[in-house]
Amino acid sequence: MRFVLVGLLVGWGISGPGAAADAEKAAVVPVREVIVAGGALATCADTSPRACATPPEGGISSPGAAADAEQAAVAPVRELILAGGALAMCADTSARACATPPEGARPATRYRLDEAALLRALEPALWTASGAPSVDAVAALLGAARVALGARAEASEGIDAATLEGALAAVCPTAPCAAQSFPAPWSMLLDAERGALLAALELPTVAADAGRVRERAYPARSKVAGGVRVLVAFVAAAKVRSAGRPRIAVVTASAFDSMEPVDFYLSLFAALDADVVWWPVDAAVAAARFEAQDCDALPRLRLERLQLSQRERIYPDLAAEQERFCRMQPTSMPQVDGVFFGGGDQWRLRQAFVDAEGRPNAWLIALQRAHAAGRVVVGGTSAGAAVQSGSWMLSNGSVEAAVRGSIQQALPPEPGCARGDRCGGVAEDQLTLWADGGLRLAEGAIVDTHFSERARELRLLLAMQAADARWGYGADETSALVLREFADRREISAVGEHGGWVLHRPAGQRDAALAWYLVPGATLVIAGDEVRLALDEKVGRAKRPPRQPVANAFEAGALRSLAQRLAWRCGDGLSLPAGTARAELRCLPGHRSWSTAGGLNGVGPLALVLRVGATHPTGHRP
């Protein structure tokens, strides 16, 4: 069934002033067009392999006009796979996700507090943040922990993370500290400062033959299949763009240490039958390449920009690869069929592609052009998906703070700042947005992740209102939303264990949006001012869901639970308290519902409404 976006919320008591007129103006959602002009000399080079009789080895692709024009001639599909995080993949360091434990797994990281480690930890560049402890205070903290650990502190085999952090947390240089009159030094450190300290004390993980031990992933052994299905879908989308085995580049710049997850992702995609390379970009390499123009400065820039000490000690091969990449002076991206962004911190990731003035660097321009031309599929999980926002980018904040009205266009606060009263003017749970967006591949939309599991539906609704964004995508954990954009339409579907939400906020609406909860088995098709749900032929009817007692909209899975019930039986709608407000979900005319083989229901369109100041329930309680 087709329906028109105009006026769907009118008549439900949730239309704003002039909403119908504004919605009519905004009804047509434009699809991005790629206009290419110009030409190029057919000279064989790394950046123009198509001009070569035999392709150069290790060449770097160019987002040149000729290549884009060639792709545009076949009406490419722009494809984006947004995973909600927690893909639950079996690996050496995540054995709990494995149905059968891996043999000979990579051991956990260990640490040592010897003299060399203390010198690394006391590097002044690590302790420059506002309110950071002095180098002398850090020395006192480490000295006390060293005494408490005794001989274990300098043992050749090192100590595990839990033992080390326990010793650091127990340090209390004065008696009042023990009585909690003053905070312990460890509690005053930001998360990044704690990470910097541990990185400085880290021991290399080496095998008997002195080679570095690499982490391995075993997707076929994963207990939960949903995350594997997400990555299989990504590899399949890359294969469509490949003449043979798909070639994938992984970006790990959102991790605290961009080198730490590299082995995992290389092993993971190799196990999924892809050729995979690391695209070794991060904020330090970007600064070396585009600001300092000095690759010799990489170790110093890792200290200053990433708070990481001597990564060449721990990952000598990866540090050398990153340095070679920098010295090649690449202004483009690897020649691949897909680019996958790992999870972590979207703000940290963004700094690898955007300069201090908000201008995209050459790497991002190349990626944007390749994606717009349909030459690469782009995927990401958690922060790697959230950073794709094309409208304002979510960078921090709880749903409770958002509903209280604590929304600010600002840099995100430092994680852990509340422990030491170091947050400044932005509370640690405050909803912060960045108006310049992320990498802007999800055009016109805000992307959020860990969605139903962290009850982020109202957070996204309020972020869309603050940014005046029309579209919002919220992917659940172990799941993904797949966006495929054609010249005349956009298609959105779900893959994985659960699904995800699509929100549309017509112009003029406040505190309300159209909402679809998508699970596998249907595709949301957006063509101009029309939206329709296309159900698969073998899709099942919505089933009565198991009863999930929830008390408020801030509970994990609360609004997803309501959507499950509405898919089975609409009635007069359902609502839940949300602090001093109330969240409502109602079926709208033309809604459709379906069910997966596992019994999870999809439904839409619904009206998602936040009634501020509501004190009495409306509709039915779950």
TIGU-676458 format. One record per residue (C-alpha): residue number from 1; x, y, z; residue in three letters. Coordinates in pm, whole numbers. Layout:
[NUM [X Y Z] ala]
...
***
This chain:
[1 [0 0 0] met]
[2 [127 346 -92] arg]
[3 [74 654 119] phe]
[4 [177 1017 94] val]
[5 [388 1182 362] leu]
[6 [178 1497 353] val]
[7 [-73 1525 633] gly]
[8 [-32 1179 788] leu]
[9 [15 1331 1134] leu]
[10 [-270 1579 1086] val]
[11 [-587 1468 1258] gly]
[12 [-403 1289 1538] trp]
[13 [-371 1597 1756] gly]
[14 [2 1628 1689] ile]
[15 [27 1866 1396] ser]
[16 [208 2193 1450] gly]
[17 [109 2535 1314] pro]
[18 [119 2524 936] gly]
[19 [230 2163 947] ala]
[20 [26 2054 647] ala]
[21 [158 2335 431] ala]
[22 [513 2286 552] asp]
[23 [488 1912 504] ala]
[24 [363 1960 149] glu]
[25 [665 2174 69] lys]
[26 [896 1916 224] ala]
[27 [713 1610 93] ala]
[28 [954 1540 -189] val]
[29 [1276 1404 -45] val]
[30 [1544 1483 -303] pro]
[31 [1777 1206 -412] val]
[32 [2137 1312 -455] arg]
[33 [2257 1355 -811] glu]
[34 [2617 1323 -923] val]
[35 [2714 1568 -1198] ile]
[36 [3053 1502 -1352] val]
[37 [3247 1718 -1598] ala]
[38 [3601 1738 -1731] gly]
[39 [3851 1488 -1866] gly]
[40 [4187 1333 -1792] ala]
[41 [4509 1240 -1976] leu]
[42 [4534 864 -2023] ala]
[43 [4869 830 -1843] thr]
[44 [4953 512 -1653] cys]
[45 [5014 583 -1281] ala]
[46 [4918 456 -934] asp]
[47 [4622 692 -934] thr]
[48 [4508 600 -1286] ser]
[49 [4540 221 -1313] pro]
[50 [4269 203 -1580] arg]
[51 [4512 371 -1819] ala]
[52 [4773 98 -1767] cys]
[53 [4832 -206 -1986] ala]
[54 [4911 -391 -1662] thr]
[55 [4783 -249 -1331] pro]
[56 [5048 -107 -1096] pro]
[57 [5104 -305 -777] glu]
[58 [4983 -139 -457] gly]
[59 [4835 150 -650] gly]
[60 [4603 407 -492] ile]
[61 [4273 477 -666] ser]
[62 [4164 825 -768] ser]
[63 [3814 971 -741] pro]
[64 [3871 1121 -1085] gly]
[65 [3597 1248 -1309] ala]
[66 [3656 983 -1575] ala]
[67 [3600 696 -1334] ala]
[68 [3295 863 -1185] asp]
[69 [3148 927 -1529] ala]
[70 [3197 564 -1625] glu]
[71 [3018 450 -1310] gln]
[72 [2741 707 -1346] ala]
[73 [2666 575 -1694] ala]
[74 [2535 252 -1543] val]
[75 [2308 426 -1289] ala]
[76 [2494 309 -977] pro]
[77 [2328 220 -651] val]
[78 [2464 414 -354] arg]
[79 [2463 170 -68] glu]
[80 [2518 227 302] leu]
[81 [2501 -41 573] ile]
[82 [2452 102 921] leu]
[83 [2506 -153 1198] ala]
[84 [2392 -84 1551] gly]
[85 [2700 -225 1725] gly]
[86 [2754 -527 1952] ala]
[87 [2784 -759 1652] leu]
[88 [2876 -1039 1897] ala]
[89 [3151 -1188 1683] met]
[90 [3352 -1484 1806] cys]
[91 [3720 -1392 1839] ala]
[92 [4025 -1461 2055] asp]
[93 [3947 -1170 2287] thr]
[94 [3569 -1225 2291] ser]
[95 [3545 -1595 2367] ala]
[96 [3207 -1546 2536] arg]
[97 [3060 -1480 2192] ala]
[98 [3180 -1822 2070] cys]
[99 [2970 -2137 2056] ala]
[100 [3295 -2332 2091] thr]
[101 [3603 -2169 2244] pro]
[102 [3890 -2095 2002] pro]
[103 [4204 -2306 2033] glu]
[104 [4533 -2131 2102] gly]
[105 [4362 -1796 2146] ala]
[106 [4567 -1479 2161] arg]
[107 [4635 -1408 2531] pro]
[108 [4498 -1096 2695] ala]
[109 [4717 -787 2710] thr]
[110 [4953 -763 3007] arg]
[111 [5136 -472 3170] tyr]
[112 [5458 -391 3357] arg]
[113 [5560 -103 3584] leu]
[114 [5935 -99 3523] asp]
[115 [6149 212 3485] glu]
[116 [6108 232 3107] ala]
[117 [5728 207 3139] ala]
[118 [5720 481 3403] leu]
[119 [5919 713 3176] leu]
[120 [5667 655 2895] arg]
[121 [5373 718 3129] ala]
[122 [5526 1043 3254] leu]
[123 [5558 1194 2907] glu]
[124 [5432 1555 2959] pro]
[125 [5233 1550 2631] ala]
[126 [4996 1294 2786] leu]
[127 [4893 1526 3069] trp]
[128 [4783 1849 2901] thr]
[129 [4402 1831 2926] ala]
[130 [4223 2087 3139] ser]
[131 [4237 1977 3503] gly]
[132 [4485 1698 3431] ala]
[133 [4711 1591 3718] pro]
[134 [5070 1709 3717] ser]
[135 [5345 1476 3603] val]
[136 [5460 1460 3967] asp]
[137 [5112 1351 4078] ala]
[138 [5105 1078 3814] val]
[139 [5451 966 3927] ala]
[140 [5324 943 4284] ala]
[141 [5022 738 4172] leu]
[142 [5237 493 3978] leu]
[143 [5497 473 4254] gly]
[144 [5236 382 4513] ala]
[145 [5080 118 4286] ala]
[146 [5427 -22 4219] arg]
[147 [5494 -59 4591] val]
[148 [5157 -224 4647] ala]
[149 [5217 -477 4367] leu]
[150 [5564 -562 4492] gly]
[151 [5765 -799 4277] ala]
[152 [5469 -849 4042] arg]
[153 [5507 -493 3915] ala]
[154 [5827 -574 3725] glu]
[155 [5778 -945 3662] ala]
[156 [5877 -1052 3312] ser]
[157 [5534 -1203 3247] glu]
[158 [5359 -881 3349] gly]
[159 [5023 -841 3522] ile]
[160 [4671 -843 3386] asp]
[161 [4453 -535 3341] ala]
[162 [4222 -609 3635] ala]
[163 [4513 -645 3879] thr]
[164 [4679 -327 3753] leu]
[165 [4363 -118 3760] glu]
[166 [4276 -251 4103] gly]
[167 [4615 -142 4236] ala]
[168 [4584 203 4077] leu]
[169 [4229 249 4209] ala]
[170 [4341 158 4563] ala]
[171 [4608 427 4579] val]
[172 [4516 690 4835] cys]
[173 [4805 918 4936] pro]
[174 [4626 1077 5233] thr]
[175 [4403 944 5511] ala]
[176 [4103 1167 5423] pro]
[177 [4107 1010 5077] cys]
[178 [4050 671 5236] ala]
[179 [3755 818 5423] ala]
[180 [3623 949 5090] gln]
[181 [3663 1313 5197] ser]
[182 [3874 1352 4883] phe]
[183 [3862 1144 4566] pro]
[184 [4133 890 4495] ala]
[185 [4375 996 4217] pro]
[186 [4266 718 3977] trp]
[187 [3905 835 4000] ser]
[188 [4005 1185 3888] met]
[189 [4141 1069 3553] leu]
[190 [3944 1098 3231] leu]
[191 [3881 776 3039] asp]
[192 [4137 889 2779] ala]
[193 [4397 953 3050] glu]
[194 [4339 608 3194] arg]
[195 [4379 463 2847] gly]
[196 [4698 663 2793] ala]
[197 [4843 530 3118] leu]
[198 [4762 169 3034] leu]
[199 [4900 207 2681] ala]
[200 [5229 336 2822] ala]
[201 [5256 34 3056] leu]
[202 [5146 -223 2795] glu]
[203 [5369 -517 2705] leu]
[204 [5403 -648 2348] pro]
[205 [5225 -979 2291] thr]
[206 [5480 -1203 2125] val]
[207 [5499 -1572 2045] ala]
[208 [5785 -1811 2121] ala]
[209 [5939 -1729 1784] asp]
[210 [5936 -1358 1885] ala]
[211 [5670 -1273 1627] gly]
[212 [5373 -1056 1723] arg]
[213 [5065 -1259 1818] val]
[214 [4768 -1150 1610] arg]
[215 [4405 -1171 1712] glu]
[216 [4186 -1402 1508] arg]
[217 [3812 -1390 1444] ala]
[218 [3589 -1694 1393] tyr]
[219 [3254 -1569 1258] pro]
[220 [3126 -1922 1188] ala]
[221 [3159 -2004 1559] arg]
[222 [2958 -1707 1682] ser]
[223 [2670 -1793 1917] lys]
[224 [2448 -1521 1768] val]
[225 [2408 -1531 1392] ala]
[226 [2268 -1180 1346] gly]
[227 [2601 -1001 1346] gly]
[228 [2744 -1248 1096] val]
[229 [2445 -1188 866] arg]
[230 [2515 -813 877] val]
[231 [2875 -860 767] leu]
[232 [2784 -1121 506] val]
[233 [2542 -866 358] ala]
[234 [2822 -607 348] phe]
[235 [3063 -846 175] val]
[236 [2791 -943 -74] ala]
[237 [2731 -576 -157] ala]
[238 [3105 -531 -215] ala]
[239 [3115 -842 -435] lys]
[240 [2852 -692 -664] val]
[241 [3104 -416 -736] arg]
[242 [3394 -655 -792] ser]
[243 [3506 -863 -1087] ala]
[244 [3622 -1138 -851] gly]
[245 [3677 -1161 -478] arg]
[246 [3560 -838 -317] pro]
[247 [3832 -610 -186] arg]
[248 [3752 -435 141] ile]
[249 [3930 -163 337] ala]
[250 [3875 -135 711] val]
[251 [3900 194 901] val]
[252 [3979 168 1273] thr]
[253 [4027 537 1351] ala]
[254 [3741 546 1604] ser]
[255 [3924 309 1842] ala]
[256 [4128 459 2127] phe]
[257 [4428 286 1967] asp]
[258 [4362 255 1594] ser]
[259 [4608 -35 1568] met]
[260 [4448 -253 1835] glu]
[261 [4144 -378 1629] pro]
[262 [4328 -417 1297] val]
[263 [4410 -787 1333] asp]
[264 [4050 -864 1432] phe]
[265 [3900 -700 1123] tyr]
[266 [4158 -839 882] leu]
[267 [4092 -1190 1013] ser]
[268 [3716 -1137 1020] leu]
[269 [3671 -1029 659] phe]
[270 [3922 -1284 533] ala]
[271 [3707 -1551 699] ala]
[272 [3408 -1409 510] leu]
[273 [3585 -1468 177] asp]
[274 [3707 -1115 105] ala]
[275 [4046 -965 33] asp]
[276 [4096 -707 305] val]
[277 [4339 -424 370] val]
[278 [4378 -173 650] trp]
[279 [4324 189 552] trp]
[280 [4567 324 816] pro]
[281 [4411 665 872] val]
[282 [4359 830 1209] asp]
[283 [4382 1180 1354] ala]
[284 [4760 1157 1394] ala]
[285 [4824 1051 1033] val]
[286 [4585 1320 910] ala]
[287 [4776 1581 1109] ala]
[288 [5110 1454 979] ala]
[289 [4992 1443 618] arg]
[290 [4776 1754 586] phe]
[291 [4891 1987 865] glu]
[292 [5255 1927 954] ala]
[293 [5335 1764 618] gln]
[294 [5600 1575 812] asp]
[295 [5569 1198 856] cys]
[296 [5869 1198 1092] asp]
[297 [5634 1374 1335] ala]
[298 [5398 1073 1360] leu]
[299 [5521 948 1702] pro]
[300 [5488 1298 1847] arg]
[301 [5145 1350 1691] leu]
[302 [5022 1017 1833] arg]
[303 [5113 1153 2176] leu]
[304 [4954 1493 2121] glu]
[305 [4642 1398 1925] arg]
[306 [4569 1045 2046] leu]
[307 [4750 1021 2382] gln]
[308 [4930 709 2265] leu]
[309 [5290 631 2352] ser]
[310 [5534 436 2134] gln]
[311 [5291 225 1933] arg]
[312 [5589 94 1737] glu]
[313 [5679 -108 2051] arg]
[314 [5349 -293 2050] ile]
[315 [5260 -304 1680] tyr]
[316 [5591 -262 1492] pro]
[317 [5450 -390 1162] asp]
[318 [5138 -172 1175] leu]
[319 [5332 138 1281] ala]
[320 [5568 81 987] ala]
[321 [5270 34 752] glu]
[322 [5112 356 874] gln]
[323 [5438 544 827] glu]
[324 [5476 408 472] arg]
[325 [5120 516 397] phe]
[326 [5196 865 523] cys]
[327 [5517 892 318] arg]
[328 [5339 779 2] met]
[329 [5153 1110 32] gln]
[330 [4820 955 -70] pro]
[331 [4547 1204 -141] thr]
[332 [4289 939 -220] ser]
[333 [4167 606 -89] met]
[334 [4256 242 -147] pro]
[335 [4124 81 -463] gln]
[336 [3852 -128 -302] val]
[337 [3490 -231 -344] asp]
[338 [3384 -161 13] gly]
[339 [3494 43 313] val]
[340 [3399 -68 664] phe]
[341 [3429 156 971] phe]
[342 [3482 -7 1310] gly]
[343 [3328 111 1636] gly]
[344 [3460 333 1912] gly]
[345 [3424 711 1926] asp]
[346 [3269 890 1627] gln]
[347 [3431 1220 1724] trp]
[348 [3775 1058 1724] arg]
[349 [3698 900 1387] leu]
[350 [3575 1226 1238] arg]
[351 [3909 1391 1314] gln]
[352 [4078 1154 1068] ala]
[353 [3874 1298 781] phe]
[354 [3795 1659 874] val]
[355 [4036 1938 972] asp]
[356 [4005 2177 1266] ala]
[357 [3806 2424 1052] glu]
[358 [3555 2155 955] gly]
[359 [3685 2113 600] arg]
[360 [3690 1759 456] pro]
[361 [4038 1636 371] asn]
[362 [4132 1463 46] ala]
[363 [4057 1118 191] trp]
[364 [3699 1211 275] leu]
[365 [3643 1381 -59] ile]
[366 [3764 1066 -233] ala]
[367 [3536 848 -22] leu]
[368 [3234 1072 -80] gln]
[369 [3290 1069 -455] arg]
[370 [3344 694 -471] ala]
[371 [3029 630 -268] his]
[372 [2820 879 -466] ala]
[373 [2932 713 -790] ala]
[374 [2836 371 -655] gly]
[375 [3191 238 -680] arg]
[376 [3209 139 -313] val]
[377 [2960 22 -54] val]
[378 [3020 180 285] val]
[379 [2940 8 612] gly]
[380 [3003 81 976] gly]
[381 [2915 -42 1321] thr]
[382 [2836 165 1631] ser]
[383 [3045 485 1603] ala]
[384 [3140 375 1252] gly]
[385 [2773 405 1158] ala]
[386 [2688 714 1363] ala]
[387 [2970 908 1194] val]
[388 [2795 871 857] gln]
[389 [2532 1130 961] ser]
[390 [2457 1377 684] gly]
[391 [2262 1615 907] ser]
[392 [2395 1712 1250] trp]
[393 [2594 1437 1419] met]
[394 [2509 1296 1761] leu]
[395 [2825 1296 1969] ser]
[396 [2708 1234 2327] asn]
[397 [2420 1227 2567] gly]
[398 [2156 1020 2744] ser]
[399 [1790 1002 2652] val]
[400 [1699 1121 3002] glu]
[401 [1906 1440 2957] ala]
[402 [1755 1496 2613] ala]
[403 [1397 1475 2746] val]
[404 [1490 1715 3028] arg]
[405 [1581 1964 2758] gly]
[406 [1956 1936 2803] ser]
[407 [2054 1969 2435] ile]
[408 [2354 2166 2321] gln]
[409 [2541 2226 1998] gln]
[410 [2890 2172 2133] ala]
[411 [3196 1952 2144] leu]
[412 [3125 1631 2334] pro]
[413 [3242 1623 2696] pro]
[414 [3536 1400 2776] glu]
[415 [3416 1055 2891] pro]
[416 [3480 1016 3262] gly]
[417 [3484 1392 3328] cys]
[418 [3210 1371 3593] ala]
[419 [3429 1158 3821] arg]
[420 [3675 1441 3875] gly]
[421 [3434 1733 3826] asp]
[422 [3616 1819 3503] arg]
[423 [3327 1856 3258] cys]
[424 [3327 2235 3239] gly]
[425 [3004 2374 3097] gly]
[426 [2881 2048 2942] val]
[427 [2752 1772 3169] ala]
[428 [2879 1423 3093] glu]
[429 [2528 1299 3006] asp]
[430 [2425 1608 2809] gln]
[431 [2300 1555 2455] leu]
[432 [2553 1723 2227] thr]
[433 [2520 1766 1852] leu]
[434 [2766 1884 1590] trp]
[435 [2608 2099 1320] ala]
[436 [2871 2015 1057] asp]
[437 [2763 1652 1070] gly]
[438 [2982 1350 1029] gly]
[439 [3112 1208 701] leu]
[440 [2779 1300 539] arg]
[441 [2716 975 350] leu]
[442 [2369 932 506] ala]
[443 [2242 1240 332] glu]
[444 [1998 1459 525] gly]
[445 [1974 1214 815] ala]
[446 [2098 1169 1171] ile]
[447 [2223 817 1247] val]
[448 [2211 656 1591] asp]
[449 [2311 310 1710] thr]
[450 [2265 67 2003] his]
[451 [1917 198 1949] phe]
[452 [1640 -3 2113] ser]
[453 [1882 -157 2361] glu]
[454 [1965 188 2502] arg]
[455 [1613 331 2448] ala]
[456 [1736 603 2214] arg]
[457 [1415 663 2015] glu]
[458 [1327 986 2198] leu]
[459 [1688 1101 2188] arg]
[460 [1687 1075 1810] leu]
[461 [1348 1246 1785] leu]
[462 [1470 1543 1990] leu]
[463 [1800 1556 1802] ala]
[464 [1609 1572 1473] met]
[465 [1398 1854 1614] gln]
[466 [1706 2050 1728] ala]
[467 [1879 2001 1392] ala]
[468 [1560 2047 1190] asp]
[469 [1648 1714 1030] ala]
[470 [1385 1531 827] arg]
[471 [1516 1175 860] trp]
[472 [1663 966 1138] gly]
[473 [1798 610 1131] tyr]
[474 [1837 406 1448] gly]
[475 [1998 61 1418] ala]
[476 [1955 -200 1690] asp]
[477 [2244 -407 1818] glu]
[478 [2349 -716 1620] thr]
[479 [2149 -568 1332] ser]
[480 [2178 -313 1055] ala]
[481 [1975 -85 834] leu]
[482 [2064 -113 465] val]
[483 [2015 202 257] leu]
[484 [2016 167 -122] arg]
[485 [1972 484 -321] glu]
[486 [1871 483 -687] phe]
[487 [1817 778 -918] ala]
[488 [1443 781 -850] asp]
[489 [1402 624 -508] arg]
[490 [1560 521 -178] arg]
[491 [1512 174 -31] glu]
[492 [1567 87 334] ile]
[493 [1563 -265 477] ser]
[494 [1691 -445 784] ala]
[495 [1930 -734 832] val]
[496 [2050 -918 1139] gly]
[497 [1912 -1034 1470] glu]
[498 [1656 -757 1519] his]
[499 [1614 -449 1300] gly]
[500 [1597 -75 1335] gly]
[501 [1386 238 1332] trp]
[502 [1333 489 1054] val]
[503 [1192 825 1166] leu]
[504 [1060 1098 940] his]
[505 [981 1441 1079] arg]
[506 [770 1657 846] pro]
[507 [851 2026 840] ala]
[508 [676 2221 1115] gly]
[509 [633 1922 1343] gln]
[510 [755 1939 1702] arg]
[511 [783 1641 1931] asp]
[512 [637 1403 1671] ala]
[513 [752 1192 1377] ala]
[514 [640 917 1146] leu]
[515 [808 593 1250] ala]
[516 [868 251 1099] trp]
[517 [1018 -38 1291] tyr]
[518 [1185 -249 1023] leu]
[519 [1281 -614 1059] val]
[520 [1395 -849 781] pro]
[521 [1122 -931 531] gly]
[522 [1021 -587 403] ala]
[523 [1163 -283 229] thr]
[524 [1065 78 289] leu]
[525 [1056 247 -53] val]
[526 [1072 628 -66] ile]
[527 [1001 781 -406] ala]
[528 [938 1153 -408] gly]
[529 [646 1225 -177] asp]
[530 [533 862 -164] glu]
[531 [643 595 79] val]
[532 [540 231 67] arg]
[533 [628 -90 245] leu]
[534 [707 -371 4] ala]
[535 [674 -706 184] leu]
[536 [857 -1018 75] asp]
[537 [637 -1287 -79] glu]
[538 [695 -1540 199] lys]
[539 [674 -1296 486] val]
[540 [455 -1403 778] gly]
[541 [171 -1222 952] arg]
[542 [254 -1031 1268] ala]
[543 [244 -1254 1574] lys]
[544 [134 -1186 1927] arg]
[545 [457 -1092 2103] pro]
[546 [556 -1221 2446] pro]
[547 [457 -979 2716] arg]
[548 [751 -760 2822] gln]
[549 [678 -562 3138] pro]
[550 [820 -212 3103] val]
[551 [762 85 3335] ala]
[552 [892 376 3127] asn]
[553 [1027 473 2786] ala]
[554 [1384 490 2917] phe]
[555 [1404 114 2972] glu]
[556 [1596 -103 2726] ala]
[557 [1369 -216 2444] gly]
[558 [1063 -36 2581] ala]
[559 [937 136 2265] leu]
[560 [1040 -160 2051] arg]
[561 [815 -369 2276] ser]
[562 [527 -129 2211] leu]
[563 [589 -148 1836] ala]
[564 [577 -529 1857] gln]
[565 [235 -511 2019] arg]
[566 [103 -253 1772] leu]
[567 [214 -473 1482] ala]
[568 [-8 -745 1623] trp]
[569 [-301 -525 1726] arg]
[570 [-320 -147 1691] cys]
[571 [-609 -52 1917] gly]
[572 [-595 309 2033] asp]
[573 [-219 320 2058] gly]
[574 [18 270 2351] leu]
[575 [213 504 2574] ser]
[576 [478 510 2846] leu]
[577 [603 775 3087] pro]
[578 [931 942 2990] ala]
[579 [1040 1147 3289] gly]
[580 [797 1439 3312] thr]
[581 [685 1370 2955] ala]
[582 [503 1083 2789] arg]
[583 [595 882 2482] ala]
[584 [315 759 2256] glu]
[585 [304 521 1962] leu]
[586 [-4 495 1739] arg]
[587 [-79 324 1411] cys]
[588 [-140 556 1118] leu]
[589 [-368 497 818] pro]
[590 [-219 254 569] gly]
[591 [6 85 821] his]
[592 [130 -265 750] arg]
[593 [289 -531 971] ser]
[594 [477 -856 923] trp]
[595 [684 -1106 1115] ser]
[596 [1021 -1278 1073] thr]
[597 [1066 -1653 1103] ala]
[598 [1197 -1586 1453] gly]
[599 [874 -1413 1552] gly]
[600 [993 -1049 1553] leu]
[601 [735 -806 1418] asn]
[602 [784 -509 1188] gly]
[603 [532 -228 1149] val]
[604 [476 117 1003] gly]
[605 [388 388 969] pro]
[606 [335 478 1332] leu]
[607 [313 816 1496] ala]
[608 [585 860 1759] leu]
[609 [488 1148 1987] val]
[610 [656 1300 2291] leu]
[611 [402 1487 2499] arg]
[612 [599 1719 2724] val]
[613 [448 1777 3067] gly]
[614 [196 1496 3031] ala]
[615 [86 1363 3369] thr]
[616 [-185 1113 3275] his]
[617 [-153 811 3050] pro]
[618 [-319 799 2712] thr]
[619 [-395 477 2529] gly]
[620 [-298 150 2691] his]
[621 [-15 58 2921] arg]
[622 [193 -238 2808] pro]
***
